[in-house]
Amino acid sequence: MNFRSIFFSIFLLSIFSCSTSPTVTELVGEWQGVGGEGKSFTYTFSEDGSLIIVEGTEVMDGKSVGGKLSWKFSDADRDPTGEYSTLEIKVDGTYLKKTKYKWIKAVSENEIEIGLGDKDTPLGSSFAILTRQ
């Protein structure tokens, strides 16, 4: 092996070993921020998998949907660039049954970047930075 191939191997290893994805335990807690249109967002991730989302003045939780609002994090399902992981939000209620998938990544220990729309919609490319409270 020559010097160039060793350097290139170390470079590739360092790129693939760096993770910008939060882990499940790192997501647990309350996160607040403001989206591109100035709307405030609060996501509260619970250890039991339940979720409360507040967008502006609208609250979405198990009670508001007449059932359960839950979340699941998948680091295996990443965007084409490998930068974002997938956050699955499942609404299983009397009034609404739906599963949404959002892009998510860790910006720092206390900040996450989250897609505001479903990952496969035009709003999927609109993001908010949320800070741990």
C-alpha positions, 0 to 999 in steps of 0.5 A: 500500500502506498501513502496515497491509498493509506491516506485515502482509506483513513479519510473515508473511514473518518467520514463514515464514522462521523454520525450526525444522527441523534440517538433515540435516548438523545431525542427524549425530552422537549425541543423548541424552535422557530420554522422558516415562516416564524411559526414556533414548534415544540416537540416533546419526545417521551421514553415510552414512544409518545409524542406531543407536537405544538405548532404555533397554537395547535397542539397534537397529542394522543388526546387531541387525535383520540388515540395515540401519537407516537414516534420512532427513530430510524438511523438505518433509513437515511436521505440520499446524502446520508446526512439525515436520519428518519423520524417516523411519526404515527397518528393512531386515533379515532379522528386520524390515522396516518404515518409521517416520515420526517428528516432529522439530524443532530446539529449539536448536543443540544440542537436538532434540525427537523423537516417541517413536512413529510420527507417526500413532499415539497415541505420536506426540504423546509427545516427548523432548528430545535433546541433542547429545553 
